[in-house]
Amino acid sequence: MSPIAKIIRQARAIPVIVIDAIEDALPLAQALRTGGLSSMEITLRTAAGLEAIKRLRGAVDGLSVGVGTVLSADDLKRAHAAGADFAVSPGFSEDLVKLALDLGLPYLPGAATPGEVMRGRALGLDAFKFFPAATLGGPATLKAWGDVFPDNHFCPTGGVSPDNARDYLALAHVAAVGSSMPAPRKMVQEKKWEEIKALSHQFVASTQA
Ligand SMILES: O=C(O)C(=O)C[C@H](O)[C@H](O)COP(=O)(O)O
């Protein structure tokens, strides 16, 4: 199993974070961790994302900090330099896969079709983000993928909630689920750390058997 497959299998529940204010990084990370989460994916959708990754490097015990919305080689290089533990893209790019391998950065590209999974496998990958999961057919699509890619590890993201997380995780090749549910952007902006802690608990509970 590759390092990224191990990371997502261990995490099981991955919160996808959009952060606007850098001073929110630490209290947010602490709320997620206290809520039982062991990883977070900080997207590069905002300027504060990269700085948040830098600040959180090794800052919260037991919390691995990944980077999300990696769209370019530059994104990947900057995230690596910032100390990201892993990187995630919404889609598939051979160039990014090769760069991540060169950098030695555990990398989870998105896959929306079996063809993309096959291209990733050809480069030695064994783990993929299935995005956007709900609109691509949800657990039913991943069940069909499991018949042909039983040795791969998937992280469905997009429309995942405590109501359907178990439907995904019941599939052996689903290693983890990703969701913005534990820390909605507005709630982070309003610094509602107690609510985020409670939602994190709820998200974690929904991923347990
Ligand atoms: O930013 C990225 O790199 C993405 O891939 C998108 C996020 O993973 C989804 O937006 C989360 O989806 P929701 O949990 O339905 O809000």
The ligand as a Gaussian input file, in Angstrom:
#p B3LYP/6-31G(d) Opt

LIG

0 1
 O      -11.409000      21.982000      -3.244000
 C      -11.192000      20.890000      -3.750000
 O      -10.082000      20.496000      -4.088000
 C      -12.280000      19.954000      -3.989000
 O      -12.049000      18.925000      -4.510000
 C      -13.634000      20.280000      -3.602000
 C      -14.037000      19.768000      -2.228000
 O      -13.491000      18.546000      -1.954000
 C      -15.497000      19.712000      -2.174000
 O      -15.994000      20.991000      -2.477000
 C      -16.076000      19.286000      -0.870000
 O      -17.407000      18.974000      -1.146000
 P      -18.582000      19.154000      -0.111000
 O      -18.248000      18.339000       1.085000
 O      -19.783000      18.652000      -0.854000
 O      -18.648000      20.630000       0.189000

